Amino acid sequence: MSTTLLLARHGQTVWHAENRYAGVSDVALTDEGRAQAAALGRWAAAHPVDAIWTSPVSRAVITAQPACDALGLTPYREPGLRECDFGVVEGRTLAEFAAQDPKAAEAFRADPVAHPFPGAENPVEAGARGAVALRRIAAAHSGGRVLVVAHNTLFRLVLCELLHIPLSDYRRVFPRLRNAAVTELRVTSDDSTALLSLNVPCEQGEP
């Protein structure tokens, strides 16, 4: 028995519009982000799911709401899907951090798992908690289709974990998950995972 998980990153936020790390900070969606959430809702209406799960962080909850409204579903919130804590880089760009601490920034670029930002969550632990959360969701909806709305870095780490890709390669293999685009996974009862699609726009004509 397999479960289809449809992963969607939340809509654009004020900080992400400037390429700033949001992490565990509570940052509002931009007008563009709210439009992306609405597009995800229209997609859900045309591609119904059995359940919707979100990160507890407000930008993910708000992004999922139009899909919940379209399908008449009450979302489940999963703490294990929260974004990684980026430590001292929360609210800053990588370029700003590099200007202050070029050696640490260079080490992060070379291996973001071995050399995370100072004060940041351990990426191995983040990937593990996210993978456990997705496996638990898949088991709870065996044979069904589930929309999961969460975060860019957390999802990229989890994709590496589930697909047996070295975590240190997450920024290279998955440079970016687009806001509100859909990535489809098939998770089987023996915990094997297949990547069926990546970064598919919700609506035709989107880049």
C-alpha positions in Angstrom: 0.0 0.0 0.0 1.4 3.4 -0.9 0.5 7.0 0.1 0.9 10.0 -2.1 2.4 13.0 -0.3 2.1 16.4 -2.1 4.6 18.8 -0.6 4.1 22.5 -1.0 6.4 25.2 0.3 4.4 28.1 1.9 3.9 31.4 0.0 6.4 34.2 -0.3 7.1 36.2 2.8 8.4 39.7 3.3 11.9 38.3 4.2 11.9 35.7 1.4 11.2 38.4 -1.1 14.6 39.8 0.0 16.2 36.3 0.2 16.4 36.5 4.0 16.4 33.4 6.2 13.1 33.2 8.1 13.6 29.9 9.9 11.6 29.8 13.1 10.7 33.5 13.0 7.0 34.4 12.4 7.1 36.4 9.2 4.0 37.6 7.3 3.2 36.6 3.7 3.5 39.3 1.0 0.6 40.0 -1.4 2.4 37.7 -3.8 2.5 35.0 -1.1 -1.2 35.3 -0.5 -1.8 35.0 -4.3 0.3 31.9 -4.3 -1.8 30.5 -1.4 -4.9 31.2 -3.4 -3.4 29.4 -6.4 -2.7 26.4 -4.2 -6.3 26.4 -3.1 -7.5 26.3 -6.7 -5.1 23.5 -7.4 -6.5 21.5 -4.5 -10.0 22.0 -5.7 -9.0 20.4 -9.0 -6.8 17.7 -7.5 -8.6 16.8 -4.2 -6.7 15.3 -1.3 -7.9 13.3 1.7 -6.1 15.4 4.3 -4.0 18.5 4.7 -1.1 18.8 7.2 0.9 21.9 7.9 3.9 23.2 9.8 2.7 25.1 13.0 4.4 28.2 11.7 1.8 30.8 10.6 3.1 31.3 7.1 2.5 27.6 6.4 -0.9 27.6 8.1 -2.1 30.6 6.2 -0.8 29.2 2.9 -2.8 26.0 3.5 -6.1 27.7 4.4 -7.4 28.2 0.8 -6.9 24.5 0.1 -8.7 23.6 3.3 -11.6 25.9 2.4 -11.8 24.5 -1.1 -12.1 20.9 0.2 -13.9 21.5 3.4 -11.0 20.0 5.4 -9.6 21.0 8.8 -5.8 21.0 8.7 -3.7 19.0 11.0 -0.6 20.8 12.5 2.6 18.8 12.9 5.4 20.3 15.0 8.0 18.1 13.3 7.4 20.1 10.1 8.6 23.5 11.4 11.4 25.1 9.6 15.0 24.8 10.7 16.3 27.4 13.2 19.0 29.3 11.4 20.6 30.8 14.5 22.5 34.1 13.9 21.3 34.3 10.3 17.6 34.6 11.1 16.4 37.7 9.3 19.6 38.1 7.4 20.9 37.2 3.9 23.8 34.9 3.3 25.6 37.9 1.7 25.2 39.9 4.9 26.5 37.1 7.0 29.5 36.6 4.7 30.4 40.3 5.0 30.6 39.8 8.8 32.1 36.3 8.9 33.5 35.3 5.5 35.2 32.1 6.8 32.0 30.7 8.4 30.0 31.6 5.3 32.6 29.9 3.0 32.4 26.8 5.3 28.6 26.7 5.1 28.7 27.0 1.3 31.2 24.1 1.1 29.2 21.8 3.5 26.1 23.3 5.1 25.6 20.2 7.2 29.1 19.9 8.7 29.2 23.7 9.1 25.8 25.1 9.9 25.3 28.7 10.9 26.3 29.6 14.5 23.5 28.8 16.8 21.5 27.0 14.1 19.7 23.7 14.5 21.7 20.6 13.6 20.6 19.9 10.0 20.9 16.1 10.5 18.4 16.3 13.4 16.1 18.6 11.4 16.1 16.2 8.5 15.4 13.3 10.8 12.5 14.9 12.6 10.9 16.0 9.3 11.3 12.5 7.8 9.7 10.9 10.9 6.8 13.4 10.6 6.2 12.6 6.9 6.4 8.9 7.5 3.9 9.2 10.3 1.5 11.2 8.1 1.9 8.7 5.3 1.0 5.8 7.7 -2.0 7.7 9.1 -3.4 8.1 5.5 -2.3 4.8 4.0 -3.5 4.6 0.4 -4.6 8.2 0.3 -3.4 11.6 -1.0 -2.2 14.2 1.5 -1.2 17.8 1.0 1.7 18.9 3.3 2.5 22.6 3.5 5.8 23.4 5.2 9.2 25.0 4.4 12.1 25.2 1.9 15.1 24.0 3.8 13.2 21.5 6.0 11.7 19.9 2.9 15.0 19.8 1.0 16.7 18.0 4.0 13.8 15.6 4.2 13.9 14.8 0.5 17.6 13.9 0.9 16.8 11.8 3.9 13.9 9.9 2.3 15.7 9.4 -1.1 19.0 8.4 0.4 20.9 11.5 -0.9 23.8 12.8 1.2 22.4 15.6 3.4 25.4 17.7 2.6 24.3 17.9 -1.0 20.8 19.4 -0.2 21.6 22.9 -1.5 23.2 21.5 -4.7 20.6 18.8 -5.5 17.6 20.8 -4.5 18.6 24.5 -5.0 15.1 25.8 -4.2 11.6 24.7 -3.8 9.3 27.3 -5.4 6.7 28.9 -3.2 3.4 27.0 -3.4 4.7 24.6 -6.1 3.9 20.9 -5.6 6.4 18.1 -5.2 4.9 14.6 -5.3 6.2 11.6 -3.4 5.0 8.1 -3.2 5.7 6.5 0.2 5.1 2.8 0.6 4.3 0.8 3.8 7.9 -0.5 3.9 9.1 3.2 4.1 10.5 3.3 0.6 10.0 6.6 -1.1 9.8 7.6 -4.8 10.0 11.2 -6.2 7.4 11.5 -8.9 7.6 15.2 -9.6 9.4 18.3 -8.3 8.4 22.0 -8.2 5.3 21.7 -10.4 3.5 25.1 -10.6 0.0 25.1 -9.3 -1.3 27.0 -12.4 -0.5 26.9 -16.1 1.6 29.9 -17.1 3.6 30.2 -13.9 7.4 30.2 -14.3 
